[in-house]
Amino acid sequence: MNKLFNTPFENSLRILILLSFFNNPLTVDKITAWDFIAVNGKSFGLTDIDLHGENSFTICEYTARREQITIAVKELVLRGLITIEKSYNGFRYKITVLGKNIVEQFQTNYAEDYAVAIQKTAPFCLDKDERQLIKYINDKTTSKIGGTR
């Protein structure tokens, strides 16, 4: 299933869509966490569907997703589709005009569904930093697999 849904190309497209909604740059950790929450929105109780289908272990795939998103971010920077900015707590990424132009050309149901998921998860994700989002994912993962903390 990873080959179908989490290719570097698809991750790149999702990153561009996510960043196209905001003027403020985001860290890789916030991009990864927000993307993960948006794709699995129903599992988190924030959207009506999980974009990659429902799976009881989907929520446990966060660690692998971060590595894939990091690779996609590097490729997007090299292609001039996002820029990198230094901040006091690391690097942040922002979409370029070229990246926005590419997003405007996306006309698929998946791209539209993902954009809706970003909008629906924005009230929850916007006011949280990456640590809070990662903790939320970890807490949900623990409760889904029946563990305790």
C-alpha positions as CSV (number, residue, x, y, z in Angstrom):
1,M,0.0,0.0,0.0
2,N,2.9,2.4,0.6
3,K,3.8,2.3,-3.1
4,L,0.3,3.4,-4.0
5,F,-0.1,6.3,-1.6
6,N,3.1,7.6,-0.1
7,T,5.5,8.0,-3.1
8,P,7.9,10.9,-3.0
9,F,5.9,12.5,-5.8
10,E,2.6,12.3,-4.0
11,N,4.2,13.5,-0.7
12,S,5.6,16.5,-2.7
13,L,2.1,17.3,-4.1
14,R,0.6,17.2,-0.6
15,I,3.3,19.4,0.8
16,L,2.7,22.0,-1.9
17,I,-1.0,22.0,-1.3
18,L,-0.5,22.3,2.5
19,L,1.9,25.2,2.2
20,S,-0.2,27.0,-0.4
21,F,-2.8,27.7,2.3
22,F,-0.4,29.7,4.5
23,N,1.9,32.6,4.3
24,N,3.9,31.5,7.4
25,P,6.6,29.0,6.9
26,L,6.4,25.6,8.6
27,T,8.9,23.2,10.0
28,V,9.3,19.7,8.6
29,D,7.8,18.3,11.8
30,K,4.7,20.5,11.6
31,I,4.3,19.7,7.9
32,T,4.6,16.0,8.6
33,A,2.3,16.0,11.6
34,W,-0.4,18.2,9.9
35,D,-0.2,16.1,6.7
36,F,-0.6,12.9,8.7
37,I,-3.5,14.3,10.6
38,A,-5.2,15.6,7.4
39,V,-4.7,12.3,5.5
40,N,-6.0,10.3,8.5
41,G,-8.6,12.9,9.5
42,K,-11.4,10.5,10.2
43,S,-9.2,8.4,12.5
44,F,-8.5,11.6,14.4
45,G,-12.1,12.7,14.5
46,L,-11.5,15.8,12.4
47,T,-12.8,14.9,8.9
48,D,-15.4,12.6,7.4
49,I,-12.9,10.3,5.6
50,D,-9.4,8.9,5.8
51,L,-7.9,9.8,2.4
52,H,-6.0,6.5,2.1
53,G,-8.8,4.4,3.4
54,E,-9.5,3.1,6.9
55,N,-7.0,0.8,8.5
56,S,-6.6,0.1,12.2
57,F,-2.8,0.5,12.0
58,T,-2.7,3.5,9.7
59,I,-2.2,5.8,12.7
60,C,1.0,4.0,13.6
61,E,2.8,5.0,10.3
62,Y,3.9,8.4,11.5
63,T,7.6,7.7,11.8
64,A,7.9,6.4,8.3
65,R,6.0,9.4,7.0
66,R,8.4,11.9,8.5
67,E,11.3,10.4,6.7
68,Q,9.4,10.5,3.4
69,I,8.3,14.1,3.9
70,T,11.9,15.1,4.7
71,I,13.0,13.7,1.4
72,A,10.2,15.4,-0.5
73,V,10.9,18.7,1.2
74,K,14.5,18.5,0.0
75,E,13.4,17.8,-3.5
76,L,11.0,20.7,-3.5
77,V,13.7,23.1,-2.3
78,L,16.1,21.9,-5.0
79,R,13.3,22.4,-7.7
80,G,12.6,25.9,-6.4
81,L,9.0,25.1,-5.4
82,I,9.6,25.9,-1.7
83,T,12.1,28.1,0.1
84,I,14.0,27.4,3.2
85,E,14.2,30.0,6.1
86,K,16.4,29.8,9.2
87,S,14.7,30.4,12.5
88,Y,15.7,30.2,16.1
89,N,14.5,26.6,16.3
90,G,15.6,25.3,13.0
91,F,14.5,25.5,9.4
92,R,11.1,26.4,8.1
93,Y,9.7,26.0,4.6
94,K,7.4,28.2,2.5
95,I,5.9,27.8,-0.9
96,T,7.3,29.9,-3.8
97,V,5.3,31.6,-6.6
98,L,6.3,28.7,-8.9
99,G,5.0,26.2,-6.3
100,K,1.7,28.1,-6.1
101,N,1.4,28.1,-9.8
102,I,1.8,24.3,-9.8
103,V,-0.8,23.9,-7.1
104,E,-3.3,26.0,-9.1
105,Q,-3.0,23.3,-11.9
106,F,-4.0,20.4,-9.6
107,Q,-7.4,19.3,-10.7
108,T,-7.9,15.9,-9.3
109,N,-10.4,14.6,-6.8
110,Y,-7.6,13.6,-4.5
111,A,-6.1,17.1,-4.6
112,E,-9.5,18.6,-3.8
113,D,-10.2,16.1,-1.0
114,Y,-6.8,16.8,0.5
115,A,-7.4,20.6,0.3
116,V,-10.7,20.1,2.1
117,A,-8.9,18.0,4.8
118,I,-6.3,20.7,5.3
119,Q,-9.1,23.3,5.7
120,K,-11.0,21.1,8.1
121,T,-7.9,20.3,10.2
122,A,-6.7,23.9,10.2
123,P,-8.6,25.1,13.3
124,F,-7.0,22.2,15.2
125,C,-3.5,22.4,13.8
126,L,-2.9,26.1,13.3
127,D,-2.6,27.1,16.9
128,K,-0.4,24.1,17.9
129,D,3.3,23.7,17.5
130,E,5.0,20.6,16.2
131,R,5.6,19.2,19.6
132,Q,1.9,19.4,20.5
133,L,0.8,17.8,17.2
134,I,3.3,15.0,17.6
135,K,2.1,14.4,21.2
136,Y,-1.5,14.3,19.9
137,I,-0.5,11.7,17.3
138,N,1.4,9.6,19.8
139,D,-1.5,9.8,22.3
140,K,-4.0,8.7,19.6
141,T,-1.6,5.9,18.5
142,T,-1.3,4.6,22.0
143,S,-5.1,4.6,22.5
144,K,-5.7,2.9,19.1
145,I,-3.3,0.0,19.7
146,G,-4.5,-0.4,23.3
147,G,-1.3,0.8,25.1
148,T,-1.0,2.8,28.2
149,R,1.2,5.7,29.1
